[in-house]
Amino acid sequence: MTRPSTAEPTPAEPWGAGCPVRHAAGAVPLSGPEFHTEPQTLYRTMRRDHGPVVPVELPGGFPAWLVIGYRELHQVTSDGELFPRDVGLWNQWEHIPEDWPLLPMVGRPMPSIYFTAGAEHRRHAEMVGAALEGADPFEIRRHCEELADRIIDDICTRGTADLVADFAEPLPVLVLARLVGFPDTEGTDIARVLKDLADGGPGAQSAYARFGEHMQRLVAAKRAVPGDDVTSRMLAYHEPFTEEEFALDLMAITAAGHLTTADWISNSLRLMLTDDQFADSLSGGRHSVAEAMNEVLWEESPTQILAGRWAARDTRLAGRSIRAGDMLLLGLGAANSDPHVRQHLSTGHLSGQGGNSSHLAFSYGEYRCPFPAQEIAETIARTGIEVLLDRLPDLALAVAPQTLVRRRSAFLRGMESLPVRFSPVRTTGDFS
């Protein structure tokens, strides 16, 4: 077990432990405009008032702990036995309604890579990792270039576009759909389903059901006619898995890779369009696309809060009394701005650190985003941005930067829209 933190947080009484839903004194509601506008300001206030482990209230009044300290988050994610990703341990299940909007995000006990723990999680992770590693990096890049060109062909003659709806959101899901084995025609509907799911609104439950139906049909199709794709490699794995397990793991791969990669693209483009130190990236200057993307992982990580971990037994964390079954949310965005880690980095942009990658944007430990998935996401984002800048070299923001609106989510950091203008150009077909 990792040693407890020696930080001196604000003292607190045990809270939210296996009892009927109640509010803790001073618990922070995990919603509101502060999360959408300036979350780092809110995180600083949380850190001042509560220390590195914050009592929060989920929609519906359900209690949880938000871990915002870098060291404490490292401790939680490093100890998979004490803090497993085992949603079945949650001590609030008897109070959770069937239509709770966050249920698809938090999950229920089910046999998938995302909702299993210990040896069972490792069994799924090895199978999924092997299937992802089998994807040819050059083929992935070729898919990205082809699909990015196709998307840009639809907008390049107009002179204006919304880089979120018109580019950043469709590109990752179209690439991922190809990689797992879907025909291109299904990519658009899957993108719509995943957005409804991530928004956590009233349509989240039905979106989750439609998502599952897509994956069940894919597993059946690839069982009948295998191909050179992730699903076929999963089905050919040397250990037995059920059709349900394959479908659930495919849902996890696609959902985790889609909107986060889309937000990585749009946040990076926003940075290059609004920040003078990265403006040269638009024309291939000294700050590369890769540096802008790394800056985003530190400053505006697409995944701000990740659900979750559940305490396997009573314990203490940064002076807090954590009871068995308490939910711990991983404040990845907040941890990246923790003064304890940032004081070791120079002020200014983190891209100047030679691409410092000690951020927690992909989480950490046994349940982190698998390395092959990280590499695929980076390839999609970087290739997409490079193709866009090559095709539309005079991109400029079409609105005042302060009017840009973020997605209304405490969990994900992305743009609602990114309006741009550019000189209209011919489609790739015009050059044939």
Secondary structure as UniProt FT lines:
FT   TURN            25..26
FT   STRAND          28..29
FT   HELIX           33..37
FT   HELIX           39..50
FT   STRAND          53..58
FT   TURN            59..61
FT   STRAND          62..67
FT   HELIX           70..78
FT   TURN            80..82
FT   HELIX           87..89
FT   TURN            91..92
FT   HELIX           93..95
FT   TURN            98..99
FT   TURN            101..102
FT   HELIX           103..106
FT   TURN            113..114
FT   HELIX           118..133
FT   HELIX           137..153
FT   TURN            154..158
FT   STRAND          160..162
FT   HELIX           164..168
FT   HELIX           170..180
FT   HELIX           184..186
FT   HELIX           187..199
FT   TURN            202..203
FT   HELIX           204..224
FT   HELIX           230..235
FT   HELIX           243..274
FT   HELIX           276..283
FT   HELIX           289..299
FT   STRAND          306..310
FT   STRAND          315..317
FT   TURN            318..319
FT   STRAND          320..322
FT   TURN            324..325
FT   STRAND          327..330
FT   HELIX           332..336
FT   HELIX           339..342
FT   TURN            343..344
FT   HELIX           350..353
FT   TURN            361..362
FT   TURN            366..367
FT   HELIX           371..391
FT   TURN            393..394
FT   STRAND          396..397
FT   HELIX           401..403
FT   STRAND          419..421
FT   HELIX           428..431
//
